[in-house]
């Protein structure tokens, strides 16, 4: 891969963000609202809970990690959508840029833009609501790795769907995290779910993260075997996502769809 070509994709995104306040504000506004809302909710629960259980690491910690996952996924898709909205694919792929370099550019762009969101979440959660990530111990590293890799995989998959179905399919992308959240047990153990939902949960890497998070909060050790399974699944999904994107790109080129991309495309 050519680093300069990958950096060109990243640089384009940075120029777009720098030139538009409407692109800057979403980087931190929504995550700040989420952290503030759940932060005050956990404070209220701490006051009324008879057992004086600390809800901050259990609920607010889960919210911060889940928002981190969403920011990573949306970071990839938003970079891709910039090319969708500007109908810029012919310009990009008429250059020597390879599809692998383009995907790498999307991922790097997501990492940079998501850093702003993560910093805002971290500062609010720690300084305002007293969340300590040290209580999770060394498990915080696989927590972040699993969510990061799976977020990238899901962002690439969502981008591939839009590449195949056209810009009108972008509305399928935004609800994906909300659809997944009941299955991964962000706020409750997956054991409370019906059997068929638990089967789906076992195939989703974040479920292993939030199960381990709750185990630590309740004073138990993190299940490192389960986290290893979650990390392995995340890498498998990343590989499949890249393969899917490349397949959809080749289909778009072969059928000429990429040259007649329009807002009405869906199918």
C-alpha positions in Angstrom: 0.0 0.0 0.0 1.1 3.5 -0.7 1.0 5.6 2.4 0.8 8.9 0.5 -2.4 7.8 -1.2 -4.0 6.7 2.1 -3.0 10.0 3.6 -4.7 11.8 0.6 -8.0 10.2 1.6 -7.5 11.3 5.2 -6.4 14.8 4.2 -9.5 15.3 2.1 -11.7 14.4 5.1 -9.7 16.8 7.4 -10.1 19.6 4.9 -13.9 19.0 4.7 -14.2 19.0 8.5 -12.1 22.2 8.8 -14.2 24.1 6.4 -17.6 23.2 7.9 -19.0 23.8 11.4 -21.8 21.3 10.6 -19.2 18.6 10.3 -17.3 19.6 13.5 -20.2 19.8 15.9 -21.5 16.2 15.5 -18.0 15.0 16.5 -18.6 15.9 20.1 -22.2 17.2 20.6 -24.1 13.9 20.6 -21.6 12.0 22.7 -21.6 14.9 25.2 -25.4 14.8 25.4 -25.3 11.0 26.0 -22.7 11.2 28.7 -24.4 14.0 30.5 -27.8 12.3 30.3 -26.6 9.0 31.6 -24.2 10.6 34.0 -27.0 12.3 35.9 -29.2 9.2 35.7 -26.5 7.2 37.4 -26.2 9.9 40.1 -29.9 9.6 40.7 -29.8 5.8 40.8 -27.0 6.0 43.3 -29.1 8.2 45.6 -32.2 6.1 45.5 -30.7 2.6 45.4 -31.1 1.0 48.8 -28.0 -1.2 48.5 -25.8 1.8 47.6 -24.6 0.1 44.5 -22.4 2.3 42.3 -24.1 2.6 39.0 -21.5 4.8 37.4 -19.1 2.1 36.2 -21.9 -0.3 35.4 -24.1 2.1 33.3 -22.1 5.1 32.5 -19.0 3.0 31.7 -21.2 0.8 29.3 -22.6 4.0 27.7 -19.1 5.4 27.0 -17.9 2.1 25.5 -21.0 1.7 23.4 -20.7 5.3 22.2 -17.1 4.7 21.3 -18.2 1.8 19.2 -20.9 3.9 17.4 -18.4 6.7 16.8 -15.9 4.3 15.2 -18.6 2.8 12.9 -20.1 6.1 11.9 -16.6 7.5 11.4 -16.0 5.1 8.6 -19.5 5.5 7.1 -19.4 9.3 7.2 -16.1 9.4 5.4 -17.6 7.1 2.7 -20.8 9.2 2.5 -18.8 12.3 1.7 -17.9 10.6 -1.5 -21.5 9.4 -2.0 -23.0 12.8 -1.6 -20.4 14.5 -3.9 -20.6 11.7 -6.4 -16.8 11.5 -6.3 -16.2 7.8 -6.9 -15.3 8.2 -10.6 -12.7 10.8 -9.6 -11.2 8.7 -6.9 -11.1 5.4 -8.7 -9.8 6.9 -11.9 -6.6 7.5 -10.0 -3.9 4.8 -9.2 -5.6 4.5 -5.7 -6.4 0.8 -5.0 -9.5 -0.4 -3.2 -7.4 -1.5 -0.2 -5.8 1.9 0.1 -9.3 3.5 0.0 -10.5 1.3 2.8 -7.4 2.0 4.8 -8.0 5.7 4.2 -11.6 5.4 5.6 -10.3 3.6 8.6 -7.6 6.1 9.4 -10.0 9.0 8.9 -12.4 7.3 11.4 -9.6 6.9 13.9 -8.7 10.6 13.7 -12.3 11.9 13.9 -13.3 9.5 16.6 -10.4 10.7 18.8 -12.3 14.0 19.3 -15.4 12.1 20.4 -13.5 9.8 22.7 -11.7 12.7 24.3 -14.9 14.5 25.0 -16.6 11.3 26.5 -13.5 10.6 28.6 -13.2 14.1 30.0 -16.9 14.4 30.9 -17.2 10.9 32.4 -14.0 11.3 34.5 -14.1 14.9 35.5 -17.8 15.5 35.9 -19.2 12.1 37.0 -16.1 10.4 38.5 -15.9 7.4 36.3 -12.6 5.6 36.7 -11.5 3.4 33.9 -8.7 2.0 36.1 -11.4 -0.1 37.9 -11.7 -2.2 34.8 -8.0 -3.0 35.1 -6.1 -4.4 32.1 -9.4 -5.7 30.7 -10.0 -2.2 29.3 -7.5 -2.9 26.5 -9.4 -5.9 25.0 -12.7 -4.0 25.6 -11.5 -1.1 23.4 -9.8 -3.5 20.8 -12.9 -5.6 20.3 -15.3 -2.6 20.0 -12.8 -0.8 17.7 -12.3 -3.7 15.3 -15.9 -4.6 15.2 -16.9 -1.0 14.7 -14.6 -0.8 11.7 -15.9 -4.0 10.3 -19.5 -2.8 10.7 -18.7 0.6 9.1 -17.1 -1.1 6.1 -20.0 -3.5 5.7 -22.5 -0.6 5.9 -20.5 1.3 3.3 -20.5 -1.7 1.0 -24.3 -2.0 1.2 -24.6 1.7 0.2 -22.1 1.1 -2.6 -24.2 -1.8 -3.9 -27.7 -0.3 -3.4 -27.0 3.4 -3.9 -27.3 6.5 -1.8 -30.9 5.9 -0.9 -29.8 2.9 1.2 -27.9 5.1 3.6 -31.0 5.2 5.8 -30.4 1.5 6.5 -27.1 2.4 8.1 -28.0 4.8 10.9 -30.3 2.3 12.9 -27.7 -0.5 12.9 -26.2 0.2 16.3 -29.7 0.6 17.8 -30.8 -2.7 16.3 -27.7 -4.5 17.7 -27.9 -3.0 21.2 -30.6 -5.3 22.6 -28.6 -8.3 21.5 -25.2 -7.3 22.9 -26.5 -6.6 26.4 -25.2 -3.0 26.9 -27.2 -2.5 30.0 -28.2 -6.1 31.1 -26.8 -9.6 30.9 -27.8 -11.5 27.8 -29.0 -14.4 30.0 -32.3 -12.4 30.4 -32.9 -12.7 26.7 -34.9 -15.4 24.9 -33.0 -18.3 23.6 -33.0 -17.3 20.0 -31.7 -13.8 20.9 -28.9 -15.4 23.0 -27.8 -17.4 20.0 -27.4 -14.2 18.0 -25.7 -12.5 21.0 -23.0 -15.2 21.0 -22.1 -14.3 17.5 -21.6 -10.6 18.3 -18.2 -9.5 19.8 -19.6 -6.6 21.9 -21.6 -9.1 24.0 -18.4 -10.5 25.4 -17.2 -7.1 26.3 -20.3 -6.0 28.3 -20.6 -9.4 30.0 -17.0 -9.0 31.2 -17.6 -5.3 32.2 -20.5 -6.4 34.5 -18.4 -9.2 36.0 -15.7 -6.7 37.0 -18.2 -4.2 38.4 -19.7 -7.0 40.6 -16.2 -7.8 41.9 -15.4 -10.9 39.7 -12.6 -11.4 37.3 -12.9 -10.7 33.6 -13.5 -13.8 31.5 -10.3 -13.6 29.4 -11.3 -16.7 27.3 -14.6 -15.0 26.4 -12.8 -11.8 25.5 -10.4 -13.8 23.3 -13.4 -15.3 21.5 -14.9 -11.8 21.1 -11.6 -10.5 19.7 -11.3 -13.5 17.3 -14.9 -12.9 16.1 -14.1 -9.2 15.5 -11.1 -10.0 13.3 -13.2 -12.5 11.4 -15.9 -9.9 10.8 -13.3 -7.4 9.7 -11.9 -9.8 7.1 -15.4 -10.6 5.8 -16.3 -6.9 5.7 -13.2 -6.1 3.6 -14.0 -9.0 1.3 -17.6 -7.9 1.0 -16.7 -4.3 0.2 -14.2 -5.4 -2.5 -16.9 -7.7 -4.0 -19.5 -4.9 -4.0 -16.9 -2.5 -5.6 -16.1 -5.0 -8.4 -19.8 -5.6 -9.0 -20.4 -1.8 -9.2 -17.5 -1.5 -11.7 -18.6 -4.5 -13.8 -22.2 -3.4 -14.0 -21.4 0.3 -14.5 -23.3 1.2 -11.4 -20.5 3.3 -10.1 -20.7 5.6 -13.2 -24.4 6.2 -12.8 -24.6 6.6 -9.1 -27.7 8.7 -8.2 -29.8 9.4 -5.2 -32.6 7.2 -6.5 -30.5 4.0 -6.8 -31.8 1.2 -4.6 -31.4 -2.3 -6.0 
